[in-house]
């Protein structure tokens, strides 16, 4: 059983919120009583996620947002503050993968796209979240890196570069903002049962059995397990936790 939190009167902002880890985390925040903004580039999936949470009686705002566009992120954060009068928590989750590619054959366009979303998108999200939290004097941010932010993997140079970069952003900003009452941390998920991983399996880019076997726990993780880690990092239970890269990977990086 996961811990329960009372986030009544609090406000959470989640990117990549229409499916997978983002949606699971948005649900968890809402179930804990927070008002939640769901930001996502997929308008149809976003509408469905917003309708689901609203039907469950939650306070929710859906905002279509491409995190690679800083103006859209700025507008999404501003809409959150306008709708809910503040911003307490943020989970910067939006990200993409690219097919396994020999590093000598990687197209510049692929590298640029992966980093525009996975790294620059988190930089822009954090920048505008921090502007609000700095004014308030409090807040908690969790950035989504990956086991790929802690280790390398053949064929995944662009993706792993972006996820390593997320940890540099997280640690540097965490040191800057801890004295101002804002805690910033990152989670490093292993291979998780999400629509993105399902697409990789369906395309043959990932073998499900191999992925499960590579994690000492012997299975893929769930989106809900990632949400539990995010909520803990945002909660008072983690009040002395600053600048960490938390592996949530079934033991992958412990080897």
Secondary structure, DSSP 4 states (H G I P E B T S, - for coil): -------TT-EEEEESTTSHHHHHHHHHHHHTT-EEEEEES-HHHHHHHHHHHHHTT--EEEEE--TTSHHHHHHHHHHHHHHHS---EEEE----------GGG--HHHHHHHHHHHTHHHHHHHHHHHHHHHHHT-EEEEEE--GGGTS--TT-HHHHHHHHHHHHHHHHHHHHHGGGTEEEEEEEE-SEESHHHHHHHHHTSS-HHHHHHTSTTSS-EEHHHHHHHHHHHHSGGGTT--S-EEEESTTGGG-
